[in-house]
Amino acid sequence: MGLALVHGRARAGIRAPAVKVEVHLGGGLPSMSIVGLPEAAVREAKDRVRAAIQCAQYEFPARRITVNLAPADLPKGGGRFDLPIALGILAASGQVPVEALRDWEFVGELGLTGELRAVDGVLPAALAVAGAGRGLVVPAGNGAEAALASDVEVRTARTLLEVCALLGGTKPLPVAVAPPQRPVPGPDMREVRGQAQARRALEIAAAGGHHLLLVGPPGCGKTLLASRLPGLLPDAAEAEALETAAVLSISGRGLDPTRWRTRPFRSPHHTASAVALVGGGNEPRPGEISLAHNGVLFLDELPEWDRRALEVLREPLESGTVTISRAARQSEFPARFQLVAAMNPCPCGWAGDVSGRCRCSSEAIARYRARISGPLLDRIDLHVDVPRLPPAALRPDAPQGETSAAIRVRVDAARARQHARAGTLNARLDQTATARHCRLVPADQALLERAIESLHLSARAMHRILRVARTIADLDGSADIGSRHLTEALGYRGVDAAQAPTA
């Protein structure tokens, strides 16, 4: 009777919970069963494992083999348990030393020839193994990704035979090495001509982490402006970048280890469903808002989106996380993104343009804007009108705008003030911290209250105005919020003013 224990990792959302692969060889007719809530791909592992062991010139035991994946109430899916199961069978039958398995964890899918194939979700597994104090063995195709977790010893193998050689002490496996970073230059703000107010709003959004809505006619540069926001954000810290990379690792879209520090910019089409935005599926996968974690989510043609899809954004905009519940499991994904939305001012797109070409009625404009709910607009801090530029401003010899690098200097300084004062960005201040750090003098407080009454704004909008004013003061290097900071912040609620009821 043989018994072996091998350590592996499951995938549950962005987490990688530990799984003990227990293999028991008993008497009876030759058979193999896998228990512990395995899904179809895991149940099929017995055929892959048998062929891989035999092709590696090892003996597949003619015994009653029972494989238990503990804990039993955690669903297990994918081919990631092939390698631990094969090693458990070899150890239980005495073909590799059991003691050598104690210091390692194993993840990998086996081909019929014993080849190790890459699996998804390796980076979360590597980060979890680092806290367990063991090393990790992964397929060669996952080595660069797993090496991003710098606190764990990661070894790579191409075949089952190479892993057995490591356990037998005859040949060490190569250490996984993270590839050098390959920064790709992004769009620069100097390419944006004119649009002084929109440029200013982008700087404020980058400095305080605020959400932004751009309203303007077709071709005025809304998409051009939105694509420049990532270039204004500071470089992601290692913890931020690893969390973002971990989401991409489990998404099934693949992770480029040479660009893991690049902040994401996601721009889904307006026909995307609610599931595409927040994530879902029988085996929950992250959606666009999680893929934009620590980066920018750009929603163009906002009124053209399905209203049910937009409404699912309301909770993640506040909490920074999204929870997907299914009958058998519940998965939580991070979703701390900056929203940049763009829309036309009316159905034809030309309301308010100096050309006067708009023929939309006031009722048509009201219906068009009503496609976006008030609670969603309430959560967007900055509303900016982007007018059409005169042709002379678009000439090749027209003056270029300020560069992204120059703006980033001011953004970095403003963010440093925020972290020194409250430990977080202004947009993420809770109600208590907002009251503490966004105080106004009595005259400015009275001005804010009059504006809230006249624009029919909510308490949430009032707090967001205060946080924007705090960010403007930080960009100005001011310790206190002044009247000019407050009035500028109030000027960024234009859509609220347009939708306010008339007397």
MARSE-359034 format. One line per field, with one value per residue (C-alpha): residue number from 0; x, y, z. Coordinates in steps of 0.25 Angstrom, whole numbers, always signed. Layout:
residues N
seq = [NUM:...]
x = [X:...]
y = [Y:...]
z = [Z:...]
//
This chain:
residues 503
seq = [0:1:2:3:4:5:6:7:8:9:10:11:12:13:14:15:16:17:18:19:20:21:22:23:24:25:26:27:28:29:30:31:32:33:34:35:36:37:38:39:40:41:42:43:44:45:46:47:48:49:50:51:52:53:54:55:56:57:58:59:60:61:62:63:64:65:66:67:68:69:70:71:72:73:74:75:76:77:78:79:80:81:82:83:84:85:86:87:88:89:90:91:92:93:94:95:96:97:98:99:100:101:102:103:104:105:106:107:108:109:110:111:112:113:114:115:116:117:118:119:120:121:122:123:124:125:126:127:128:129:130:131:132:133:134:135:136:137:138:139:140:141:142:143:144:145:146:147:148:149:150:151:152:153:154:155:156:157:158:159:160:161:162:163:164:165:166:167:168:169:170:171:172:173:174:175:176:177:178:179:180:181:182:183:184:185:186:187:188:189:190:191:192:193:194:195:196:197:198:199:200:201:202:203:204:205:206:207:208:209:210:211:212:213:214:215:216:217:218:219:220:221:222:223:224:225:226:227:228:229:230:231:232:233:234:235:236:237:238:239:240:241:242:243:244:245:246:247:248:249:250:251:252:253:254:255:256:257:258:259:260:261:262:263:264:265:266:267:268:269:270:271:272:273:274:275:276:277:278:279:280:281:282:283:284:285:286:287:288:289:290:291:292:293:294:295:296:297:298:299:300:301:302:303:304:305:306:307:308:309:310:311:312:313:314:315:316:317:318:319:320:321:322:323:324:325:326:327:328:329:330:331:332:333:334:335:336:337:338:339:340:341:342:343:344:345:346:347:348:349:350:351:352:353:354:355:356:357:358:359:360:361:362:363:364:365:366:367:368:369:370:371:372:373:374:375:376:377:378:379:380:381:382:383:384:385:386:387:388:389:390:391:392:393:394:395:396:397:398:399:400:401:402:403:404:405:406:407:408:409:410:411:412:413:414:415:416:417:418:419:420:421:422:423:424:425:426:427:428:429:430:431:432:433:434:435:436:437:438:439:440:441:442:443:444:445:446:447:448:449:450:451:452:453:454:455:456:457:458:459:460:461:462:463:464:465:466:467:468:469:470:471:472:473:474:475:476:477:478:479:480:481:482:483:484:485:486:487:488:489:490:491:492:493:494:495:496:497:498:499:500:501:502]
x = [+0:+6:+2:+8:+5:+7:+5:-3:-11:-25:-31:-42:-44:-31:-27:-19:-24:-15:-19:-13:-12:-13:-10:-13:-10:-18:-22:-33:-35:-26:-34:-32:-42:-41:-49:-50:-60:-52:-58:-58:-44:-38:-46:-39:-26:-25:-23:-13:-5:-5:+0:+11:+16:+18:+24:+34:+38:+32:+23:+8:+4:-6:-13:-26:-22:-30:-26:-32:-32:-33:-41:-52:-62:-53:-56:-44:-43:-33:-21:-13:-13:-8:+7:+4:-5:+6:+17:+8:+6:+21:+24:+13:+19:+33:+39:+42:+46:+34:+42:+46:+32:+31:+38:+32:+18:+15:+6:+5:-3:+3:+3:+2:+17:+20:+22:+18:+9:+6:-7:-13:-13:+1:+5:-6:-1:+14:+10:+2:+14:+23:+15:+15:+31:+32:+38:+29:+31:+24:+24:+35:+24:+20:+34:+35:+21:+23:+37:+30:+27:+41:+39:+38:+48:+42:+48:+43:+42:+39:+36:+31:+45:+52:+43:+46:+61:+60:+53:+63:+75:+81:+79:+74:+64:+67:+62:+51:+56:+47:+49:+54:+43:+40:+33:+25:+23:+9:+1:+6:-2:+6:-2:-15:-17:-25:-36:-30:-42:-42:-26:-28:-39:-30:-19:-28:-34:-20:-15:-27:-32:-45:-55:-57:-68:-65:-77:-75:-79:-73:-58:-55:-44:-51:-45:-31:-32:-36:-25:-15:-19:-11:+2:-1:-2:+10:+17:+10:+16:+21:+9:-1:+6:+6:-9:-13:-4:-10:-24:-19:-12:-26:-34:-30:-25:-10:+0:+12:+23:+31:+20:+14:+17:+9:-4:-16:-25:-38:-48:-59:-69:-83:-90:-83:-92:-92:-85:-74:-72:-73:-69:-76:-78:-80:-65:-65:-55:-51:-58:-54:-55:-45:-36:-35:-31:-21:-23:-33:-47:-52:-66:-69:-83:-88:-103:-102:-99:-109:-115:-114:-99:-96:-104:-95:-84:-90:-85:-71:-69:-71:-65:-54:-57:-68:-73:-79:-88:-91:-98:-86:-76:-74:-62:-57:-49:-42:-48:-41:-41:-42:-55:-54:-67:-70:-83:-90:-98:-110:-115:-109:-97:-97:-105:-98:-89:-86:-90:-104:-106:-114:-129:-131:-143:-142:-150:-141:-129:-135:-138:-124:-118:-128:-122:-111:-117:-115:-108:-98:-95:-95:-82:-74:-67:-63:-73:-65:-71:-61:-64:-61:-48:-46:-39:-27:-24:-22:-11:+2:+9:+0:+6:+6:+1:+9:+16:+11:+24:+23:+9:+13:+22:+11:+2:+13:+15:+0:-2:+10:+3:-10:-3:+5:-8:-18:-11:-19:-24:-35:-45:-44:-46:-58:-68:-61:-48:-54:-60:-46:-38:-47:-52:-57:-57:-72:-73:-69:-78:-90:-86:-85:-99:-105:-99:-105:-119:-119:-113:-122:-109:-109:-100:-91:-89:-86:-75:-69:-69:-61:-51:-49:-46:-36:-29:-29:-23:-12:-8:-7:+1:-9:-11:-25:-37:-39:-50:-44:-42:-57:-62:-54:-59:-73:-71:-69:-83:-89:-97:-104:-107:-113:-121:-126:-141:-145:-154]
y = [+0:+13:+28:+41:+56:+66:+81:+89:+101:+103:+115:+123:+137:+144:+135:+122:+114:+102:+88:+75:+64:+51:+38:+25:+11:+0:-14:-18:-18:-8:+5:+20:+30:+45:+51:+65:+72:+71:+77:+69:+74:+69:+55:+53:+55:+40:+37:+48:+44:+29:+32:+42:+33:+21:+30:+35:+20:+19:+8:+11:+3:-8:-4:+2:+17:+27:+42:+52:+67:+74:+82:+74:+86:+94:+93:+89:+91:+91:+83:+89:+77:+67:+69:+67:+55:+48:+51:+46:+33:+32:+35:+26:+14:+17:+22:+36:+40:+44:+53:+62:+66:+74:+86:+89:+92:+87:+93:+88:+81:+68:+64:+49:+49:+55:+69:+80:+90:+104:+107:+120:+127:+123:+137:+137:+123:+128:+140:+130:+120:+131:+132:+117:+117:+106:+106:+105:+96:+101:+98:+105:+113:+119:+122:+137:+140:+132:+139:+153:+148:+151:+145:+131:+121:+117:+105:+102:+88:+84:+69:+60:+53:+66:+68:+54:+57:+69:+60:+49:+59:+55:+68:+82:+90:+104:+116:+124:+138:+150:+156:+171:+181:+186:+200:+204:+219:+223:+235:+248:+261:+270:+264:+270:+284:+294:+288:+296:+292:+277:+277:+283:+273:+261:+267:+268:+254:+248:+255:+251:+238:+245:+239:+248:+250:+257:+263:+268:+267:+256:+258:+268:+259:+252:+239:+246:+252:+239:+231:+241:+239:+227:+235:+245:+234:+231:+218:+206:+202:+187:+183:+190:+184:+170:+171:+176:+165:+154:+158:+157:+144:+137:+144:+134:+146:+143:+152:+159:+158:+169:+179:+175:+189:+196:+202:+196:+204:+197:+202:+192:+194:+200:+187:+179:+172:+174:+161:+165:+178:+172:+157:+144:+130:+117:+118:+133:+141:+156:+166:+179:+187:+177:+176:+192:+190:+201:+207:+214:+209:+217:+216:+223:+227:+225:+227:+216:+206:+197:+203:+190:+189:+203:+201:+189:+200:+207:+198:+196:+211:+212:+200:+196:+182:+173:+160:+149:+139:+126:+114:+106:+117:+132:+140:+154:+162:+175:+187:+200:+207:+221:+223:+232:+233:+241:+245:+254:+265:+261:+250:+257:+261:+276:+283:+296:+296:+310:+305:+304:+291:+284:+282:+273:+277:+279:+267:+259:+264:+261:+247:+245:+249:+241:+228:+231:+229:+241:+231:+228:+242:+245:+236:+243:+255:+263:+267:+274:+281:+278:+288:+287:+293:+304:+298:+308:+301:+288:+293:+285:+298:+301:+301:+288:+285:+283:+269:+258:+257:+272:+269:+257:+265:+273:+260:+253:+265:+266:+251:+252:+262:+254:+241:+249:+255:+244:+232:+231:+238:+249:+242:+230:+238:+233:+243:+244:+247:+257:+265:+265:+269:+277:+288:+301:+315:+319:+328:+317:+307:+316:+317:+301:+300:+310:+303:+289:+295:+302:+290:+280:+271:+260:+259:+249:+260:+270:+261:+259:+274:+275:+264:+271:+284:+278:+272:+285:+291:+281:+284:+298:+294:+300:+295:+300:+300:+314:+320:+319:+304:+302:+310:+302:+289:+294:+297:+282:+279:+284:+271:+272:+287:+283:+272:+281:+284:+298:+306]
z = [+0:-4:-1:-6:-4:-15:-14:-25:-27:-32:-38:-31:-37:-35:-24:-24:-12:-8:-12:-6:-17:-9:-17:-11:-17:-12:-15:-24:-39:-47:-47:-45:-39:-36:-25:-19:-28:-41:-54:-67:-71:-57:-59:-72:-66:-63:-78:-80:-68:-72:-86:-80:-70:-80:-90:-80:-78:-64:-60:-58:-46:-48:-35:-30:-31:-23:-25:-15:-18:-4:+0:-5:-6:-15:-30:-38:-53:-64:-67:-56:-47:-58:-53:-38:-40:-49:-38:-27:-35:-37:-22:-17:-25:-21:-34:-29:-14:-6:+3:-9:-12:+2:-3:-16:-22:-36:-47:-62:-72:-78:-93:-96:-99:-85:-90:-81:-86:-81:-73:-69:-56:-52:-47:-36:-32:-32:-23:-13:-13:-8:+4:+7:+7:-4:-18:-31:-43:-56:-70:-78:-85:-72:-67:-71:-65:-52:-50:-48:-34:-29:-15:-19:-26:-39:-47:-61:-68:-82:-79:-68:-68:-65:-53:-48:-50:-41:-30:-32:-30:-43:-51:-46:-54:-60:-51:-58:-62:-64:-77:-78:-79:-93:-91:-103:-105:-103:-110:-105:-101:-110:-122:-116:-122:-114:-105:-93:-84:-87:-86:-72:-68:-72:-63:-52:-54:-55:-42:-33:-40:-44:-54:-67:-77:-90:-98:-112:-127:-136:-139:-128:-122:-110:-113:-116:-102:-95:-101:-95:-80:-78:-82:-71:-60:-52:-53:-46:-33:-33:-24:-34:-46:-41:-37:-51:-57:-49:-54:-69:-65:-62:-73:-84:-92:-89:-82:-88:-77:-85:-82:-69:-63:-74:-69:-77:-86:-90:-100:-102:-113:-109:-113:-102:-92:-77:-75:-85:-76:-62:-65:-63:-70:-63:-59:-55:-63:-62:-71:-77:-64:-57:-69:-67:-52:-49:-62:-71:-76:-88:-92:-105:-110:-96:-99:-109:-99:-94:-81:-73:-77:-72:-59:-54:-54:-42:-31:-36:-38:-23:-17:-27:-27:-34:-29:-38:-32:-38:-32:-29:-26:-24:-30:-27:-36:-34:-42:-38:-51:-56:-65:-77:-85:-97:-104:-114:-108:-117:-126:-138:-130:-133:-122:-118:-130:-136:-149:-145:-153:-141:-144:-132:-123:-109:-106:-115:-108:-94:-98:-103:-91:-82:-88:-77:-63:-53:-43:-53:-56:-42:-40:-51:-45:-57:-69:-80:-93:-104:-116:-130:-133:-145:-157:-154:-141:-149:-158:-158:-154:-143:-129:-122:-108:-95:-94:-86:-79:-74:-69:-62:-53:-48:-46:-39:-29:-27:-24:-14:-6:-6:-1:+10:+15:+14:+9:-4:-16:-14:-22:-13:+0:+8:+14:+27:+20:+11:+22:+29:+17:+8:+18:+12:+18:+21:+9:+0:+7:+5:-10:-11:-4:-14:-26:-20:-19:-33:-40:-32:-29:-19:-6:-14:-25:-14:-8:-22:-25:-12:-16:-29:-23:-13:-25:-32:-20:-19:-34:-30:-18:-8:+6:+6:-4:-9:-16:-30:-27:-23:-35:-45:-39:-40:-54:-57:-55:-68:-71:-58:-61:-75:-69:-57:-57:-61:-52]
//
